[in-house]
């Protein structure tokens, strides 16, 4: 009889646990702790090693293995020149590369196998792609056909950097430990790794997206300053994104389709996300919804009496990164503070991930004269913060089903959010039979600081509306978003997948 693997569930994690605090990382940590009858392995995929300051969590004892891989550290050149690269142009090699690149551009399935990526003589291996004349001919031909508006140097390095993680993923996939189940909370590189391993090993693969990865990466690509757009004004159609940005977006769309093609089930947190997954290529019959849940008992003791004064504090509990649109929150605080001078606006979350953006946010605070109103508190335990908060605010441009809102609800604090992810459903209700009627706060449009401020003021200055929102928030989180229910559902799903 074969010995069972040391790992029951291998977690494939991109840019989250255990290096980043909060959000999806907190959810993963709670799942590991709550399902302690499983032995978990962790495979972390990050950008560059220097971007992280080490583990931010004390790992539970049922985490039996951890690997860390950094996809964009300086790429090691191939140790040797492939034999076929010396022979000059090779039509078969060029055809293989063209077919693969066409799949990247059209979001079709079937990425290369581990062998194709790791064999130095494979047309899609690192050595052949970087050193063969055939690959060079293909690359220059594609540039002349579709990207002449871009600098060739920028185009060359975009294609090179886009492919670099694939070769590393092939090596990672070949050395991962045996496991009963693969699990990823996102598509992207982690989902692509899961698809590779599921295809090569036949291991069950479960995908659970907390946000729609392709949407978030598209937002990132539109704002990324490291992607250069050298087109002059006459070459630029403002309705179109640059070819280089489009290449990255298409790559991530392709990666998502790969993950959807190999994962079963494909889980989302709310119905709108499930419908988006299907539109992006997921098979509808494989999709299902499992909402986030929080440990409600942990927050019950934080609830204030209904007749207690309402703290004039709006708090954003999130990472200080562009996708959270912290500047929107700061501008809303400036507007609300004109009518509520005693208002305090707290930004509670880690600031290490994007120092340049943090600096921009601090400069905005100074330019608006809000030094006495807006405060960056860094990462704090929510139990320390929530008793002092009047309303939890999320100003994001993209979300899934944010834990910060659920934790606020469990502590008896209403929320004001932008209309992203499941936020409207969380605040206004789903209309389903197991939901409760009423509003648990307010919803504003994207990048609308006036709307955000108006919703905050409506709660903080109207005691009856505030009390009603508190009652709805508590009832809704207890009815629909309980951690124990979520863990029991995941446990049943894992048992079924493992068989």
Residue pairs with C-beta under 8 A, 6 or more apart in sequence:
4 180
5 177
5 178
5 179
5 180
6 39
6 41
6 64
6 65
6 177
6 178
7 39
7 40
7 41
7 64
7 65
7 177
7 178
7 179
7 180
8 38
8 39
8 40
8 179
8 180
8 181
8 498
9 38
9 39
9 40
9 41
9 179
9 180
9 181
9 182
9 183
9 494
10 40
10 41
10 43
10 176
10 177
10 179
10 181
10 182
10 183
11 17
11 28
11 32
11 40
11 41
11 42
11 43
11 183
11 184
12 43
12 45
12 182
12 183
12 184
12 190
12 191
12 193
12 194
13 28
13 42
13 43
13 44
13 45
13 184
13 185
13 190
14 45
14 46
14 184
14 186
14 188
14 189
14 190
15 45
15 46
15 47
16 23
16 24
16 25
16 28
16 44
16 185
17 24
17 25
17 28
17 29
17 42
17 44
17 57
18 25
18 29
18 42
18 44
18 55
18 56
18 57
18 59
18 66
19 44
19 46
19 52
19 53
19 54
19 55
19 56
19 68
20 52
20 56
20 319
20 350
20 353
21 56
21 57
21 319
21 349
21 350
21 379
22 317
22 318
22 319
22 349
22 350
22 379
22 403
22 404
23 210
23 318
23 319
23 402
23 403
24 185
24 186
24 210
25 56
25 57
26 403
27 185
27 210
27 292
27 403
28 185
29 57
29 60
30 295
30 483
31 487
31 490
32 40
32 59
32 60
32 62
32 63
33 60
34 483
34 487
35 487
35 490
35 491
35 494
36 60
36 61
36 62
37 62
38 62
38 494
39 62
39 64
40 62
40 63
40 64
41 63
41 64
41 65
41 66
41 67
41 177
41 179
42 59
42 63
42 65
42 66
42 67
43 67
43 69
43 172
43 176
43 190
43 193
44 66
44 67
44 68
44 69
45 69
45 70
45 71
45 189
45 190
45 193
46 52
46 68
46 69
46 70
46 71
47 70
47 71
47 72
48 70
48 72
48 73
49 68
49 70
49 73
51 353
53 352
56 350
59 66
65 177
67 172
67 176
69 168
69 172
71 164
71 165
71 168
71 169
71 189
72 161
72 164
72 165
75 160
75 164
77 130
78 120
78 126
78 127
78 130
78 131
80 120
80 127
81 127
81 131
82 120
82 121
82 125
82 127
82 128
82 131
82 132
83 121
84 90
84 93
84 121
84 128
84 132
85 127
85 128
85 131
85 132
85 133
85 134
88 133
89 133
89 134
89 137
90 132
90 134
91 134
92 123
93 123
93 128
93 132
93 134
93 135
94 134
94 135
94 137
94 138
96 123
96 124
97 123
97 124
97 129
97 134
97 135
97 138
98 138
98 142
100 112
100 124
101 138
101 142
102 108
103 109
103 110
103 111
103 254
104 162
104 247
104 250
104 251
104 254
105 247
105 250
106 250
107 250
107 253
107 254
107 257
107 281
108 254
108 257
109 257
109 258
109 261
111 166
111 192
111 195
111 196
111 254
111 255
111 258
112 122
112 124
112 166
112 170
113 196
113 199
113 200
114 170
114 173
114 174
114 196
114 200
115 122
116 122
116 123
116 124
116 125
116 170
117 124
117 125
117 126
117 166
117 167
117 169
117 170
117 171
118 125
118 167
118 170
118 171
118 174
119 125
120 126
120 127
120 128
121 127
121 128
122 128
123 129
123 132
123 134
123 135
125 167
126 167
128 134
128 135
129 135
129 163
130 160
139 156
139 159
140 152
143 150
143 152
143 155
143 156
146 243
147 155
147 243
147 244
149 231
149 235
149 242
149 243
150 230
150 231
150 242
150 243
150 244
151 228
151 230
154 228
154 230
154 244
155 243
155 244
158 227
158 244
158 247
158 248
159 247
162 247
162 248
162 251
165 189
166 192
169 189
169 192
169 193
169 196
170 196
172 193
173 193
173 196
173 197
173 200
176 197
179 203
180 203
180 204
180 498
181 203
181 204
181 205
181 206
181 494
181 497
181 498
182 194
182 197
182 198
182 203
182 204
182 205
182 206
183 194
183 205
183 206
183 207
183 208
183 494
184 190
184 191
184 193
184 194
184 205
184 206
184 207
184 208
184 259
184 263
185 208
185 209
185 210
186 209
186 210
186 211
186 213
187 207
187 209
187 213
187 214
187 252
187 255
187 256
187 258
187 259
187 260
188 213
188 217
188 252
188 255
188 256
189 255
191 207
191 213
191 255
191 256
191 258
191 259
191 263
192 255
192 258
192 259
194 205
194 207
194 259
194 262
194 263
195 205
195 258
195 259
195 261
195 262
195 263
197 203
197 205
198 204
198 205
198 262
198 263
199 262
204 264
204 497
204 498
204 499
205 262
205 263
205 264
206 263
206 264
206 265
206 267
206 493
206 494
206 497
207 259
207 260
207 263
207 265
207 266
207 267
208 267
208 268
208 290
209 266
209 267
209 268
209 269
209 273
209 277
209 400
210 269
210 292
210 400
210 401
211 273
211 398
211 399
211 400
211 421
212 273
212 276
212 277
212 280
212 398
212 400
213 252
213 256
214 249
214 252
214 253
214 256
214 280
215 276
215 398
216 323
216 398
217 248
217 249
217 252
218 249
218 252
219 322
219 323
219 397
219 398
220 322
220 323
221 227
221 241
221 245
221 248
221 249
221 252
222 241
222 245
223 322
224 245
227 242
227 244
227 245
227 248
228 244
229 236
229 242
229 244
229 245
231 242
241 249
253 280
256 280
256 281
257 280
257 281
260 266
260 277
260 280
260 281
260 282
260 283
260 286
261 281
263 286
264 286
264 497
265 286
265 287
265 288
265 493
265 497
266 277
266 282
266 283
266 286
266 287
266 288
267 287
267 288
267 289
267 290
267 493
268 274
268 276
268 277
268 287
268 288
268 289
269 289
269 290
269 291
269 292
269 400
269 401
269 421
269 422
270 289
270 291
270 400
270 401
270 421
270 422
270 425
271 289
271 425
272 421
272 422
272 425
273 400
273 421
273 422
274 287
274 288
274 289
277 287
278 284
278 287
290 486
290 489
290 490
290 493
291 401
291 422
291 480
291 481
291 486
292 400
292 401
292 403
292 406
292 481
292 486
293 406
293 481
293 482
293 483
293 484
293 485
293 486
293 487
294 403
294 406
294 407
294 410
294 477
294 481
294 482
294 483
295 410
295 483
296 410
296 477
296 478
296 482
296 483
298 383
298 410
299 383
299 386
299 407
299 410
299 411
299 412
300 410
302 383
302 386
302 387
302 411
302 412
303 411
303 412
303 474
304 387
304 412
306 467
306 470
310 390
310 459
310 460
310 463
310 466
311 388
311 389
311 390
312 340
312 342
312 343
312 344
312 390
312 460
313 343
313 344
313 345
313 346
313 388
313 389
313 390
313 391
314 329
314 332
314 333
314 336
314 343
314 344
314 345
314 346
314 389
314 390
314 391
314 393
314 416
314 456
314 460
315 345
315 346
315 347
315 348
315 385
315 389
315 391
315 392
315 393
316 324
316 326
316 329
316 345
316 346
316 347
316 348
316 349
316 392
316 393
316 394
316 395
317 348
317 349
317 382
317 385
317 392
317 404
317 407
317 408
318 324
318 326
318 348
318 349
318 394
318 396
318 402
318 404
319 349
319 350
319 353
320 326
320 347
320 349
320 350
320 351
320 353
320 354
320 357
320 358
320 361
320 376
321 353
321 354
321 357
322 354
322 357
322 397
323 396
323 397
323 398
324 349
324 394
324 395
324 396
324 397
325 395
325 396
325 397
325 418
325 446
325 447
326 347
326 357
326 361
326 395
327 360
327 361
327 364
328 395
328 418
328 447
328 448
328 449
328 452
329 345
329 347
329 393
329 395
329 452
330 345
330 361
330 364
330 365
330 368
330 370
330 374
331 364
331 368
331 449
332 393
332 395
332 449
332 450
332 452
332 453
332 456
333 343
333 345
333 370
333 373
333 374
333 453
334 368
334 370
334 373
334 449
335 449
335 450
335 453
336 343
336 345
336 453
336 456
336 457
337 343
337 345
337 370
337 373
339 457
339 461
340 457
340 460
340 461
343 373
343 460
344 373
344 375
345 370
345 373
345 374
345 375
346 374
346 375
346 377
346 385
346 389
347 361
347 374
347 375
347 376
347 377
348 377
348 378
348 379
348 380
348 385
349 378
349 379
350 378
350 379
351 358
351 376
351 378
358 376
361 376
362 376
365 371
365 374
377 385
382 404
382 407
382 411
386 407
386 408
386 411
386 413
387 411
389 408
389 413
390 413
390 459
390 460
391 413
391 414
391 415
391 416
391 441
391 456
391 459
391 460
392 404
392 405
392 408
392 413
392 414
392 415
392 416
392 441
393 415
393 416
393 417
393 452
393 456
394 402
394 404
394 405
394 415
394 416
394 417
394 418
394 420
394 423
395 417
395 418
395 452
396 402
396 417
396 418
396 420
396 421
397 418
397 420
397 446
397 447
398 420
398 421
399 417
399 418
399 420
399 421
399 422
399 423
400 421
400 422
401 421
401 422
401 426
402 417
402 421
402 422
402 423
405 415
405 417
405 423
405 426
405 427
406 426
406 477
406 481
408 414
408 415
408 473
409 415
409 426
409 440
409 473
409 474
409 476
409 477
409 481
410 474
410 477
410 478
412 470
412 473
412 474
413 470
413 473
414 440
414 441
414 442
414 459
414 466
414 469
414 470
414 472
414 473
415 423
415 426
415 427
415 440
415 441
415 473
416 441
416 442
416 443
416 444
416 452
416 455
416 456
416 459
417 423
417 424
417 426
417 427
417 441
417 442
417 443
417 444
418 443
418 444
418 445
418 446
418 448
418 452
419 443
419 444
419 445
419 446
420 446
423 443
424 443
426 440
426 476
426 481
427 439
427 440
427 441
427 442
427 443
428 439
428 440
428 443
429 435
429 436
429 437
429 438
429 439
429 476
430 480
434 479
434 480
435 476
435 479
435 480
436 472
436 475
436 476
436 479
437 472
438 468
438 469
438 471
438 472
438 475
439 468
439 469
439 472
440 469
440 472
440 473
440 476
441 455
441 459
441 469
441 473
442 454
442 455
442 456
442 458
442 459
443 455
444 451
444 452
444 454
444 455
445 451
458 465
459 465
459 466
459 469
460 466
